[in-house]
Amino acid sequence: MKPQVLIVGGGISGLSTAWWLAQQGVAVEIWESAPRAGGKIRSHREDGYLTEDAAALLVNFRPQVDQMITDLALNRHKHLRDENLKRYIVHHDRLTHVPMLLPALLTSSLWSLPAKLRLMVEPFIPRGAHTGESVSEFIRRRLGREILDTAMDAFVSGTLASDPDLAEAQSVLPRLTALEQRYGSLSMGMFINRVVKRRRANTADTFSFTKGMEQLLQALANSPGIHIRTGTTATRIQQEEDSWQVQGETHGSPTEVRIPQLVLSTPADTSSQLLYPMDAELGELLAGIEYAPVGVMHLGIASSAIQHRLDGTGFLVARHNRLAINGNLWMSTLFPHRAPPGKALLSSYLGGVRHPEQLQKSDEQLADEVLDSLRPLMKITGQPDYIRVRRHLQGLPLYHGQYRARLARIASRVQAMPGLELNANYIGGVSVRERIYQGQRTAQDIAARLHCNTRNRHPQQILVS
């Protein structure tokens, strides 16, 4: 079947969009410049360790993700995280447990009495009127400076590689800002949502797969209705009356296609280069999106050499601690099959806005710095028997500044180009969960448009149906 949609970029955004389209009977072709589809997500097995180059797990509360995994027959390969595992942050040079429920938070040693009193009065803080607040401004206003400095800074810097002073709250913390707007209070909104959640069919969970996160990407890539051309780079796009002409190269040889619907699932700078000749303003808006370099170092070490109890998911690091790492996941505790018997797999996250220069260092330098950070925190006495480092110089998009306003301007420019969609992790969230969700939304829009165009070309079909 001749493809109706061309997707440029075969990462999770492109693959999920293609899969949702294929479920609706729409033929899709993907152009992926790399030798394999999947983007940065890749799982690697070596010496008994299973490591991840990028996303380590999937935190899900969306039914669309449940549906995809069920339809791909991956439920039997899911490895769920034990929800009883503790979560830690670095506090006063030691790992401190972070309770997940408000009553326990109020008795925790993490925060001072004034900070706890500030938490208790949160329901009485009025809604904010400033829609362009940074994360720091939003958290200080609703929860106080101590909560920001101790916990939220660690979350934004550690998981998103971002700067809470620059990151836009509505873009980075959409669920929290939505709670304020809807209920006037974060704690009240969380309580109401917890009650409502009990009535929902799907439940929130955290998981990976038997063969790692890449197993999901492989299942998507192998789905019927999706044709992937690896080693293929788009070099020029041009809008015509009712289609898009896309020129490119496949392993150095020229290729060209004319297609009704085009999706760019490439990084913002790549999309900018393709679109700038057609719309300079759109090209500049996309080029202005910054990315942070990120890396991950996997250390395999004897469990007996770690004196701290491995009873948690790992820990995050707030910037005032001045450590060489942004956070650390205890992967062999999260998913025991990730390390050989008697071994532990510790994955440390590097770079980001906090340490952009780190990725220029050698593996040996990074290993020394990471171990210097881990040893006093986890009471490590031995040496690792396995080290693996992965670098992504263009790692994660930074939702800095007036980001929603930038996206609105981008959407307005794209709307003037019928048949074009942008779907990449600089729009709608960087997590695998949000990429699957955004893929479904993009696919729905495209399928509706194709269906409408078909009816307009063949009005007699309306009578038949």
matplotlib code that plots the C-alpha trace (Angstrom):
import matplotlib.pyplot as plt

x = [0.0, 1.4, 2.1, -0.2, 2.0, 5.8, 7.4, 10.9, 12.6, 12.3, 12.5, 9.7, 7.7, 7.8, 7.3, 4.3, 2.7, 3.2, 1.8, -1.4, -1.9, -1.4, -4.1, -6.5, -5.5, -3.2, -0.1, 3.1, 6.7, 9.4, 12.7, 15.3, 18.9, 20.5, 21.1, 18.3, 15.0, 14.4, 16.4, 18.3, 16.4, 18.6, 19.1, 22.5, 23.3, 26.9, 28.7, 25.3, 24.3, 21.3, 21.8, 19.9, 21.3, 18.5, 15.0, 15.4, 11.7, 8.2, 6.1, 2.5, -0.9, -2.4, -4.8, -3.3, 0.0, -1.9, -3.7, -0.5, 1.3, -1.7, -2.1, 1.6, 1.3, 4.0, 2.1, 3.8, 7.1, 6.4, 8.6, 6.8, 8.6, 8.0, 5.9, 7.2, 10.7, 11.9, 12.8, 15.8, 17.4, 20.8, 20.2, 23.0, 25.5, 23.5, 20.7, 17.4, 14.1, 11.4, 7.8, 5.2, 2.2, 1.4, 1.1, 4.5, 6.0, 4.9, 6.8, 9.9, 13.3, 13.8, 12.3, 12.4, 9.3, 8.7, 8.8, 6.2, 4.0, 4.3, 3.1, 0.1, -1.1, -0.8, -4.5, -5.1, -2.6, -4.5, -4.2, -1.4, -2.2, 1.2, 1.0, 4.7, 6.1, 9.3, 9.3, 11.2, 8.6, 5.7, 7.1, 8.2, 4.8, 2.8, 5.1, 8.0, 11.7, 12.8, 10.7, 12.1, 15.7, 15.5, 13.2, 11.8, 15.2, 16.5, 13.5, 13.8, 17.6, 17.9, 15.2, 14.8, 18.4, 16.9, 17.2, 14.2, 15.0, 14.5, 12.1, 8.5, 6.2, 3.3, 5.5, 7.6, 5.0, 1.7, -0.1, 0.8, -0.1, -3.4, -4.2, -3.8, -6.0, -8.7, -8.8, -6.9, -4.6, -2.1, -2.8, -6.5, -6.3, -4.1, -6.5, -9.5, -7.6, -6.5, -10.2, -11.2, -8.3, -9.8, -12.7, -10.6, -10.0, -6.3, -3.9, -0.6, 2.5, 6.2, 7.8, 10.3, 10.5, 12.3, 14.8, 14.8, 13.0, 14.2, 11.8, 8.9, 10.6, 11.3, 7.7, 6.5, 9.0, 7.9, 4.2, 2.2, 1.5, 4.8, 7.7, 11.0, 13.8, 17.0, 20.0, 17.6, 18.0, 15.5, 17.4, 14.7, 10.9, 8.5, 4.8, 2.7, -1.0, -2.3, 0.9, 4.5, 7.6, 10.4, 13.9, 16.6, 19.4, 19.5, 23.1, 24.3, 21.9, 19.2, 15.6, 12.3, 8.7, 5.4, 3.1, -0.3, 0.8, 4.3, 5.3, 8.6, 9.7, 13.3, 15.0, 14.1, 17.3, 16.9, 13.2, 14.4, 16.8, 14.1, 11.5, 13.5, 13.5, 9.7, 9.1, 12.0, 10.1, 9.1, 12.7, 14.0, 11.4, 12.5, 16.2, 15.7, 14.9, 17.9, 19.0, 21.0, 23.8, 23.1, 24.9, 24.6, 27.3, 26.5, 28.6, 28.4, 29.8, 29.5, 26.5, 28.7, 30.8, 27.8, 27.0, 24.0, 20.8, 19.6, 16.0, 15.0, 14.7, 17.8, 18.2, 18.2, 20.6, 19.8, 22.3, 23.4, 25.0, 27.6, 28.0, 29.2, 26.0, 22.4, 20.9, 21.4, 19.0, 19.5, 18.6, 19.2, 16.8, 14.2, 14.5, 16.6, 17.4, 19.5, 22.7, 24.4, 23.8, 25.6, 26.1, 24.4, 23.9, 24.0, 23.2, 24.3, 23.0, 25.4, 25.5, 22.4, 22.3, 24.1, 27.2, 27.3, 31.1, 31.1, 30.4, 33.7, 35.6, 37.0, 35.4, 38.2, 37.7, 34.0, 34.3, 36.6, 34.2, 31.1, 32.7, 33.9, 30.2, 28.8, 31.3, 30.4, 26.7, 26.3, 29.3, 31.0, 34.3, 35.1, 35.8, 33.3, 33.8, 31.7, 31.7, 29.7, 29.2, 26.7, 26.7, 24.0, 25.4, 21.9, 20.1, 16.9, 15.1, 14.9, 11.5, 13.0, 11.6, 8.1, 8.0, 4.2, 4.1, 6.9, 5.0, 1.8, 3.7, 5.1, 1.7, 0.3, 2.9, 2.5, -1.3, -0.7, 1.0, -1.8, -0.6, 2.4, 2.6, 5.5, 5.7, 8.9, 9.9, 10.2, 6.4, 4.3, 6.9, 10.0, 8.9, 8.1, 4.6, 4.0, 5.5, 3.1, 0.2, 1.3, 1.7, -1.9, -3.1, -1.1, -2.3, -5.9, -5.6, -3.9, -6.4, -9.4, -7.8, -7.2, -10.7, -12.2, -10.1, -11.1, -14.8, -14.3, -12.7, -15.3, -18.7, -20.6, -19.0, -21.1, -24.3, -23.0, -22.1]
y = [0.0, 3.4, 5.4, 8.4, 9.8, 10.4, 10.7, 12.1, 10.8, 7.3, 8.0, 7.3, 10.3, 9.2, 5.5, 6.1, 8.4, 5.8, 3.1, 5.0, 5.8, 2.2, 1.2, 3.3, 1.7, 4.6, 3.5, 5.2, 5.5, 6.6, 8.1, 7.5, 8.9, 6.4, 2.7, 1.7, 3.2, 4.1, 7.3, 7.6, 4.8, 1.7, -1.2, -2.9, -6.3, -7.0, -9.1, -9.9, -6.3, -4.7, -1.0, 1.8, 4.6, 7.0, 6.4, 3.8, 3.2, 4.3, 6.1, 5.8, 7.0, 7.3, 4.8, 5.3, 3.7, 0.8, 0.3, 0.4, -2.1, -4.5, -4.3, -4.9, -8.1, -6.7, -7.1, -10.4, -8.7, -5.8, -5.6, -3.5, -1.5, -2.4, 0.5, 0.0, 1.1, 4.2, 7.5, 9.4, 12.8, 14.0, 16.2, 17.4, 15.1, 12.0, 10.0, 10.9, 9.2, 11.3, 10.3, 10.3, 11.2, 14.5, 13.2, 11.6, 14.7, 16.8, 14.5, 14.0, 15.3, 16.7, 20.1, 22.6, 23.5, 26.7, 24.8, 22.3, 25.1, 26.6, 23.3, 23.2, 26.7, 25.9, 25.4, 29.0, 30.5, 32.3, 31.3, 33.0, 35.3, 35.3, 32.6, 32.8, 31.9, 29.9, 26.7, 28.4, 31.3, 28.8, 26.5, 29.4, 31.0, 27.8, 25.7, 27.9, 28.3, 25.3, 22.9, 24.3, 24.1, 20.7, 18.7, 20.4, 21.7, 18.1, 16.9, 19.5, 19.4, 15.7, 14.3, 17.1, 18.4, 21.9, 25.0, 25.7, 29.4, 29.4, 26.5, 27.6, 26.1, 25.4, 23.6, 21.6, 21.0, 21.0, 18.7, 20.8, 24.1, 22.6, 21.6, 25.1, 26.5, 23.9, 23.6, 26.6, 24.3, 21.6, 19.6, 19.8, 18.9, 15.9, 14.7, 15.0, 13.3, 10.5, 9.8, 10.0, 7.8, 4.9, 4.9, 4.8, 1.6, 2.3, 2.6, 4.5, 2.3, 2.3, -0.4, -1.5, -4.6, -8.0, -6.8, -3.2, -0.1, -0.9, -3.8, -1.3, 0.5, -2.7, -3.8, -0.5, -0.7, -4.2, -3.4, -4.0, -0.9, 0.8, 0.9, 2.2, 3.4, 3.6, 5.6, 8.1, 11.8, 14.5, 17.4, 19.6, 19.9, 21.9, 22.5, 22.0, 22.4, 19.3, 17.5, 17.8, 17.0, 15.7, 15.2, 13.2, 10.8, 7.1, 5.9, 8.7, 8.1, 10.7, 9.9, 11.8, 11.3, 13.3, 12.7, 14.2, 14.4, 15.1, 14.8, 16.1, 14.2, 15.5, 17.7, 21.4, 22.5, 19.9, 20.9, 24.5, 23.8, 22.1, 24.7, 27.9, 28.3, 28.2, 30.3, 32.1, 33.1, 29.5, 28.4, 31.0, 30.0, 26.4, 27.3, 29.2, 26.0, 25.0, 21.5, 20.3, 17.8, 14.7, 11.5, 8.4, 6.3, 2.7, 1.1, -2.6, -3.4, -6.2, -5.7, -6.6, -3.5, -1.2, -0.6, 1.5, -0.5, -0.8, -0.5, 2.4, 3.5, 5.7, 9.4, 12.9, 15.7, 19.4, 21.8, 23.2, 19.8, 20.5, 16.9, 15.6, 13.8, 14.9, 11.7, 8.0, 5.0, 1.7, -0.3, -3.7, -2.9, -1.5, -4.5, -7.3, -9.0, -6.0, -7.3, -10.7, -12.4, -10.7, -7.5, -4.1, -1.8, 1.9, 4.4, 8.0, 10.9, 13.6, 16.9, 19.0, 22.7, 22.1, 20.4, 20.9, 20.6, 17.0, 15.3, 16.5, 14.5, 11.1, 7.9, 7.6, 11.2, 10.7, 7.4, 9.0, 11.9, 9.7, 7.3, 10.3, 11.3, 7.9, 6.5, 8.7, 8.6, 4.8, 3.7, 2.0, 0.3, -1.7, -0.9, -1.4, -4.4, -2.8, 0.8, 2.0, 5.7, 7.1, 10.7, 12.7, 16.1, 17.2, 15.4, 17.1, 20.2, 22.9, 24.4, 27.7, 31.2, 31.9, 28.4, 28.1, 31.4, 30.1, 26.9, 28.9, 31.0, 27.8, 26.2, 29.3, 29.2, 25.5, 25.9, 27.9, 24.9, 22.3, 18.7, 19.4, 18.3, 18.7, 16.0, 15.8, 16.0, 19.8, 19.7, 18.3, 16.6, 14.6, 11.3, 8.2, 8.4, 11.8, 10.9, 8.1, 10.4, 13.1, 10.5, 9.5, 13.1, 13.8, 10.5, 11.4, 14.8, 13.3, 10.5, 12.9, 15.1, 12.2, 10.9, 14.4, 14.8, 11.4, 12.3, 15.6, 13.9, 11.1, 12.6, 9.6, 7.5, 9.5, 8.2, 4.6, 4.8]
z = [0.0, -0.9, 2.2, 3.0, 5.7, 5.9, 9.3, 9.4, 12.5, 14.0, 17.7, 20.2, 18.9, 15.3, 16.0, 18.4, 15.8, 13.1, 15.3, 16.2, 12.5, 11.5, 14.0, 12.0, 8.6, 7.5, 5.7, 7.1, 6.0, 8.4, 7.4, 10.1, 9.5, 11.9, 11.1, 13.5, 14.6, 18.3, 18.7, 21.9, 23.6, 23.4, 25.8, 26.1, 27.6, 28.5, 31.1, 32.7, 33.0, 31.2, 30.8, 29.2, 27.0, 27.7, 29.3, 32.1, 32.8, 32.0, 34.7, 33.5, 34.4, 30.8, 29.4, 25.9, 27.1, 28.6, 25.3, 23.3, 25.5, 25.5, 21.7, 21.2, 23.5, 25.8, 29.1, 29.8, 29.4, 31.8, 34.9, 37.5, 40.1, 43.7, 44.9, 48.5, 47.5, 49.2, 47.4, 48.6, 48.2, 49.4, 52.5, 54.7, 52.9, 53.5, 51.8, 53.4, 52.7, 51.1, 52.2, 49.5, 51.7, 53.3, 56.9, 56.7, 55.1, 58.1, 60.5, 58.3, 59.4, 55.9, 56.7, 59.5, 61.5, 59.6, 56.3, 57.7, 58.8, 55.4, 53.8, 56.1, 55.0, 51.3, 50.8, 51.8, 49.4, 46.6, 43.0, 41.0, 38.2, 36.5, 33.8, 32.8, 36.3, 36.5, 38.5, 41.3, 41.4, 41.4, 44.1, 46.4, 46.1, 46.8, 49.0, 50.2, 49.5, 51.6, 49.6, 46.4, 47.5, 49.0, 46.7, 43.6, 42.5, 42.7, 40.6, 37.9, 37.6, 38.1, 35.9, 33.3, 33.2, 33.5, 35.7, 37.9, 37.8, 34.0, 33.4, 32.8, 35.5, 33.2, 30.8, 33.2, 36.0, 34.0, 36.5, 39.5, 37.8, 36.6, 40.2, 41.3, 38.5, 39.0, 42.8, 44.0, 46.0, 45.3, 48.4, 48.0, 44.3, 45.1, 47.7, 45.3, 42.5, 44.8, 45.6, 41.9, 40.8, 42.8, 40.4, 37.2, 35.2, 34.7, 37.6, 37.8, 37.7, 36.9, 34.8, 32.1, 30.0, 30.1, 27.4, 28.5, 27.2, 23.6, 23.6, 23.3, 20.4, 18.5, 18.9, 17.5, 14.6, 13.7, 13.6, 10.4, 8.3, 9.2, 6.7, 8.0, 5.8, 7.9, 6.8, 5.2, 5.8, 4.7, 3.0, 1.6, 1.9, -0.2, 0.1, -3.1, -3.6, -1.8, -0.9, 0.3, -1.8, 0.4, -0.9, 0.9, 0.8, 1.6, 2.3, 0.0, -2.9, -3.6, -2.9, -3.3, -2.3, -2.7, 0.2, 1.5, 5.1, 6.6, 10.2, 11.5, 14.6, 14.4, 17.0, 16.9, 15.1, 12.4, 11.8, 11.8, 8.9, 6.9, 7.4, 7.4, 3.5, 3.6, 6.7, 8.3, 11.4, 12.1, 11.5, 14.0, 16.6, 16.4, 16.3, 19.6, 21.5, 23.6, 24.5, 27.5, 27.1, 29.2, 30.0, 32.1, 33.8, 34.7, 37.4, 38.2, 41.7, 44.2, 46.5, 49.5, 48.8, 49.3, 53.0, 52.5, 52.2, 48.6, 49.6, 47.3, 43.7, 44.1, 44.9, 43.4, 44.2, 44.7, 43.3, 46.7, 47.4, 44.7, 43.7, 40.3, 39.6, 39.2, 40.5, 40.7, 40.0, 41.7, 38.6, 40.1, 42.9, 40.6, 38.2, 39.8, 36.4, 35.4, 37.2, 37.8, 41.1, 43.9, 41.9, 42.0, 39.0, 39.8, 37.0, 37.6, 35.5, 34.4, 32.6, 32.1, 32.7, 36.0, 34.6, 30.8, 30.7, 32.1, 28.8, 27.4, 30.0, 29.5, 30.9, 33.4, 34.7, 35.0, 36.8, 39.4, 39.9, 40.1, 42.6, 44.7, 44.9, 45.6, 48.1, 51.1, 50.4, 49.9, 51.9, 49.0, 49.8, 46.7, 43.0, 40.1, 37.8, 35.1, 33.7, 30.8, 29.8, 27.2, 26.1, 24.4, 23.4, 22.4, 25.2, 26.4, 25.3, 27.9, 28.5, 29.5, 29.4, 28.0, 26.5, 26.0, 24.2, 21.9, 21.2, 20.5, 17.9, 16.3, 16.2, 14.5, 11.8, 11.2, 11.0, 7.8, 6.2, 5.7, 5.9, 8.2, 11.8, 14.3, 17.0, 19.0, 22.6, 22.6, 22.4, 25.2, 27.5, 27.2, 28.9, 27.0, 28.4, 27.0, 23.6, 23.3, 24.3, 21.9, 19.2, 19.5, 19.4, 16.3, 14.6, 15.4, 13.8, 10.6, 10.3, 10.6, 7.9, 5.6, 6.0, 5.4, 2.2, 0.9, 1.4, -0.4, -3.4, -3.6, -2.5, -3.8, -0.9, 1.5, -0.1, 0.0, 3.7]

ax = plt.figure().add_subplot(projection="3d")
ax.plot(x, y, z, "-o")
ax.set_aspect("equal")
plt.show()
